[in-house]
């Protein structure tokens, strides 16, 4: 019998795999997967047959004993997978529970309470929002997890959200959905829903908080003054005992009256701490506007890697509209979707086919809500969904073994009683698969990572205090060592004084920061050529019947609007990527410069990397630079904050001025119209507008570059001052050995307590 060990830590997202007590290295196929979520590993993917099958191949034995150490909820997933395994290996399981989330929270609460009671100044420092680390801990622990629903028109996005709410709340007509950005905060204690409306500045209240219905929300949507609707109420299938869910419904780029919506959608795609439900219409795969969004998703997946891929869930809605008699099956549809997404380099996507409409009607009927005649006819499909396996959508979905098994088990139980066939049909609609996938992501991944983030700052301060205490104790009891350290401090101060050239050279490089290979004149020329090509289609159309003229001009207007959106998206992406790459290069230079400076400072036992305030100005990634360059706006009594107009990279620009394209022709019936002249007139106005907007975009890109330069400049100056201040502080604190010894004696108990707390948290993180 081969013994195989799995130790899984969701807080660090780390698996340790051992075969007969020997750790599998990163060169091993299984060992190379040590940094991925267990739930993902249990499923199949490209060149990966699922963890159990891979273990069977690696062990090459008829009997394998798997010892699992970790949380019980993660072990249950492994146990489900073993139950589903149909291979030739006899797997047996042993389990040792390390800690569950409740244990971790209880321990963390105790540790934070102990630290707060000590009233240590370093822990009471408030940030720019007036909050200390204890406030930050409570916010993260009881935080909000966002699920953004994005799509193009006619995908059934609002119906999908309503199905998650178990009621018809959001208006589902295409026209009504174009107006606003709805954000729904889960509150399981509420019976109905309450909403508050804000203007485009996200501050001005248009409609104060009040109870709402679908009819009232329809009125809000129609109100030209309303941009944001904040709704609070129950999202029944998603528990809010750990993290409160926020569902965000954002208008797609092709059905928005607000120029900011497309940029907001791109900003949402770039967020790393949220799940994105991308809703596609099963009957319209591959529409033009869909491609623009998928390019942004693909770009984000390439930048952020595996973790980013997991948070995108592609919901293929309206799958009940497929005609099996024409060969339109779910299998063939999902294969088409995979091939389509592969064109954007999106591989191994999470795909869930659904019928959100039927799911919503089943839930409305269960609640006793009145259905229309058409809705009752649609509800009659319940029997079809029970009897036809082709309509068992959850069987075709990309699910982890645990979720799949749970749904199958529930479906079997509901099938035993004809009175609950509607609940079986509900599972087959695929909507519960969406809900369970979100729940699993939150429970088994997002929540542990949020807890880890909650500990980050306090661990940093403990590390610094522990390092300082050990440093002072070490030199206070040894005169020779103290003298050696003071000599090192003096040398470091001289080197720091001489390092001005390093800072100067780096500032020179920052000053040369500019957009390479992207030229405004070239872009203007390209646009001019494309517009001229569009005009040629109407050559010779000088005498056209009025009815046909109306159609031709309307079609031309639509082409211009599409061209405008595509041009904006293309330039946004090109400029954003150029700036991102440049900032990445500058960041590498900056990191190398900091390393050179610190390498020159050698003070025995003193680690600058553990100084918490110093760490905050080191800049470790592009997001850090972004934060230094954001101008967030807050409103009083807000539950969310949003500023899509200034969100850093990808979606930063607010330059586009949509041109209202219209024409008026006063002619008698039967008189021919000179369509060419009308088209030329429209084009001349549009061309001037689009060129002006391109110039505005390049001007704003230059402004953005200058702002990022300033962020680097300020950080360099702060870094320089901070190093100088720390060296001066060290020089002062080590000046008198007697005072140092007295300080060490007074703080001995505190130093021991700090070391213990540091070890407690590290033990908690590493199980």
Buried (B, 14 or more C-beta within 10 A) or exposed (E): EBBBBBBBBBBBBBBBBBBEEEEBEEEBEBBEBBEBBBBBBBBBEEEBBBBBBBBBEBBEBEEBBBBBBBBEBBBEBBBBBBEBBEEEBEBEBEBEBBBBBEEBBEBBEEBBEEBBEEEBEBBEEEEEEEEBBBEBBBEBBEBBBBBBBBBBBBBBBBBBBBBBBBBBBBBBEEEBBBBBBBBBBBBBEEEEBBBBBBBBEBEEEBBEBEEBBBEBBBBBBBBEEBBBBBBBBBBBBBBBEBBBBBBBBBBBBBBBEBEBBBBBBBBBBBBEEBBBBBBBBBBEBEBEBBBBBBBBBBBBBEBEEBBBBBBBBBBBBBBBEBEEEEEBBBEEBBEBBBEBBEEBEBEBBBBBBBBBBBBBBBBBBEEEEEEEEEBEEBBEBBEBBBEEEBBBBBBBBBBBBBBBBBBBEBBEEBBEEEEBBBBBBBBBBBBBBBBBBBBBBBBBBBBBBBBBBBBEBBBBBBBBBBBBBBBBBBBBEEEEBBEBBBEBBEBBBEBBEEBEEBBEEBBEBBEEBEBEEBEBEEBBEEBEEEBEEBBEEBEEBEEBBBEEBBEBBEEBBEEBBEBBBBBBBBBBBBBBBBBBEBBBEBBEBBBEBBEEBBEBBEBEBBBBEBBBBBBBBBBEEBEBBBEBBEEEEEBEEBEBEBBBBBBBBBBBBBBBEBBEBEBEBEEEEEEBBBBBEBBEEBBEEBBEBBBEBBBBBBEBBEEBBEBBBEBBBEBBEEBBEBBEEBBEEBBEBBEEBEEBBEBBEEBEEEBEBBBBBBEBBEEBBEB
